[in-house]
Amino acid sequence: MATITKVSPLAPARFPDLPQLGGVRFATAAAGVKYAGRTDVMLAVLDAGTSVAGVFTRSSTRAAPVLDCQQKLGGDNTGPAAILVNSGNANAFTGHYGQISVAEVTKAVAETTGVPEARVFTASTGVIGEPLPHDRIVSQITDLNAGLSGDAIEAAAQAIMTTDTFAKGASAQVEVDGKTVSIAGIAKGSGMIAPDMATMLVYIFTDAGYDQAALQGAVSAMADRTFNCITVDSDTSTSDSLLVCATGAAGVDATGNAGFDAALERVMRELAHLVVRDGEGATKFIEIRVTGAVSDAEAKTHGLSVANSPLVKTAIAGEDANWGRVVMAIGKSGAAADRDRLSISFGDILVAEKGWVSPNYREEDAAAYMKAQDLVIAIDLGLGSGAATVWTCDLTHGYIEINADYRS
């Protein structure tokens, strides 16, 4: 596998200080699934009564852990729960062996922690098509259980990384019924990022209580506005999993609380942005704002067409204000567009309008703007009230270097 030596230039200065949450404890281990000399397994154990909601990839080649988690969601949530994640091997496209691996890991976690097997959720990330050496993971579970700690969430974020160059975390605190509740989340993701649910692996925890069915509906809707609005390379993973766990340890029921829901969505959006900022080889973070579309759905179609265009992304990598490539991407999207109503801006610079370059446009202004690390491309279609925002990164030679020898 390609060795990642440089931290993304778009990375935050450090891992954030996340609040310690009641009702959840973490532990990590170095099982040698693929990597040497680093942790690659994470265990989280949650108190009885924790509500768990999830969203997963819609890939037709979903990994065995994804299929197992999908079957378990929505069941009895009176008992404790556990999450076991390994990096280095995706346990995807491994046939019946993949199911055996999930069963063996799940059984071992249940026997060691006392969590019912139906409440053990697993995930695997890494190389596709190679059998998971689950015995290496199973051999670590006793030590993982013994090492569980409420303040080990940063270590958990590090253990689930693959080609990530930095661990990703985000948090929020909000008042519900006069009490402060906390939300903390971690994510991994750097390549094979094109949303069809959420993409990558994401685990978010709160000490608020929340009805499971209501939480499931809220999380699904929020994923559409956050993780489903990012793309690095247009490729959807076999293993994408998002779990949100509400332990209720704070003694507050946040079901349907608008302030809590807004805070949860902010955490999800921040984690989604961090994944883009760690896009393989990325040097630019790009926000694409689409307005004036026939519908919100068509606005998103246009936005993703621009975000996924290799020509747009390489132009941005080269700091080339080639707005013609944005025009191209809009025209090919399949959603409604009218050349003579279209306008395009780079930041505050109006580049094109009414089917032609803006009369006040100066190439040197746009060229100077393209040197920034964070860029905004605004597109107004002039057709309706539909709007959407998507986020992506540029496409550099670094992406090729990482992925040309990913398995070696």
C-alpha positions, 0 to 999 in steps of 0.5 A, spaced: 500 500 500 502 506 498 505 510 504 502 516 506 507 521 509 505 528 508 499 531 512 494 534 507 495 542 507 487 542 508 488 539 515 486 542 521 492 544 526 490 538 530 485 533 533 479 537 536 478 537 544 472 532 544 467 532 550 467 525 554 460 522 553 457 518 558 455 511 556 460 510 551 467 507 552 473 506 547 479 501 546 484 500 540 489 495 538 494 493 533 492 486 530 496 487 524 490 486 519 495 489 514 499 495 517 505 494 521 506 498 527 500 502 528 493 501 531 488 498 526 482 495 531 477 500 534 472 497 539 466 502 542 461 499 548 455 503 549 450 502 555 444 499 555 438 503 552 442 506 547 439 508 540 443 506 534 441 509 527 445 508 521 445 509 513 450 505 509 452 505 502 447 503 496 453 499 492 451 493 489 457 490 492 456 491 499 461 488 504 459 483 509 459 487 515 455 492 511 449 487 510 450 485 517 449 492 520 443 493 516 439 487 518 440 489 525 438 496 525 431 497 528 431 491 533 431 491 541 435 497 544 434 495 551 441 492 552 448 494 551 451 495 544 458 495 541 461 497 535 468 493 532 472 496 526 478 494 523 482 498 518 487 495 512 482 490 509 474 491 507 472 484 508 468 486 501 467 481 495 470 475 499 464 471 498 461 466 504 468 467 508 466 474 509 460 472 512 464 467 517 469 473 519 463 477 521 460 472 525 466 470 528 468 477 530 461 478 532 461 472 537 467 474 540 465 481 542 459 478 545 462 473 549 467 478 552 463 484 553 456 481 554 453 485 549 448 481 545 450 479 538 444 482 535 447 489 538 454 488 535 455 492 529 462 491 525 465 495 519 471 493 515 475 498 511 481 497 506 483 493 500 477 489 497 477 482 495 482 479 500 479 474 506 479 478 512 484 475 517 479 475 523 483 471 528 488 476 528 482 481 531 479 476 535 485 475 539 485 482 541 478 482 543 479 480 551 485 486 551 480 491 548 475 490 553 480 490 559 482 497 556 475 500 555 476 508 557 471 514 556 477 518 554 480 514 548 475 517 542 481 520 539 485 513 539 479 510 536 479 515 530 486 514 529 485 506 529 480 506 523 484 510 518 487 507 512 490 512 507 487 518 511 493 523 513 489 525 519 484 523 524 478 526 524 473 529 529 468 534 531 463 535 536 457 540 539 454 542 545 447 544 546 442 545 551 435 541 551 430 542 557 435 546 561 441 541 561 447 541 556 448 535 552 454 533 548 455 530 541 462 527 539 463 524 532 469 521 528 470 519 521 475 516 516 475 517 509 480 520 504 479 516 497 473 512 494 469 518 496 462 519 492 456 519 496 450 514 496 448 515 503 454 517 507 461 515 504 467 512 508 466 510 516 463 515 521 461 514 528 457 519 532 455 519 539 451 523 544 449 522 551 442 525 549 436 520 549 433 519 542 427 514 540 430 510 535 425 510 529 425 518 530 433 518 530 433 513 524 429 518 520 433 524 522 439 521 521 437 519 514 435 526 512 441 529 515 446 524 511 442 527 504 444 534 506 451 533 508 455 526 507 451 525 500 453 532 498 461 531 498 465 527 493 473 526 492 473 522 486 466 519 484 467 512 486 462 509 491 465 505 496 463 498 498 463 499 505 460 506 507 457 506 514 454 511 518 452 510 525 449 515 530 448 512 537 444 516 543 446 513 550 441 517 554 446 518 559 445 525 560 438 524 562 435 528 557 430 526 551 432 530 545 427 526 540 425 531 535 428 537 539 430 542 533 436 545 537 439 538 538 438 536 531 441 542 528 447 541 532 447 534 530 447 536 523 453 541 524 457 535 526 455 531 520 457 537 516 464 538 519 466 531 519 464 531 511 468 537 510 474 534 513 473 528 509 474 532 503 479 536 506 483 529 506 481 527 499 487 523 496 492 528 494 488 534 495 490 541 495 484 545 494 477 545 498 471 547 493 464 549 495 459 549 489 453 553 490 447 552 485 441 556 485 436 557 480 435 550 478 428 547 477 428 543 483 433 542 489 434 535 486 436 538 479 441 543 483 444 537 486 445 533 480 448 540 477 453 541 483 455 533 483 457 534 475 461 540 476 464 537 482 466 530 479 469 533 473 476 531 472 477 537 467 474 542 472 478 538 478 485 538 474 484 546 472 483 548 479 489 544 481 493 548 476 490 554 479 487 555 472 480 559 472 478 555 466 470 557 467 469 554 460 470 547 464 464 549 469 460 550 463 461 544 460 460 540 466 453 543 467 451 542 460 453 534 460 449 533 467 442 531 464 439 536 468 435 542 465 439 548 463 439 554 459 445 557 456 442 564 456 440 564 463 446 561 466 451 565 470 457 563 474 462 566 479 468 564 482 468 567 489 465 574 488 468 575 481 462 574 476 465 570 470 459 569 465 452 571 464 447 571 459 450 565 455 457 569 454 463 572 458 461 577 463 463 584 460 467 586 467 470 580 467 478 580 468 482 574 467 487 576 472 482 577 478 480 570 477 487 567 476 489 571 483 482 568 486 484 561 484 490 561 488 486 560 495 486 554 498 478 554 499 474 556 493 467 557 492 464 556 485 457 559 484 452 557 479 445 560 478 441 557 472 435 562 472 430 557 471 427 556 478 428 556 486 432 549 486 438 550 490 444 545 493 451 546 495 456 540 494 463 540 496 469 537 493 477 537 492 482 538 486 485 532 483 492 532 483 498 527 481 498 525 488 491 522 487 495 517 482 501 516 486 496 513 492 492 509 488 496 506 483 500 502 488 494 501 493 495 494 494 502 493 493 
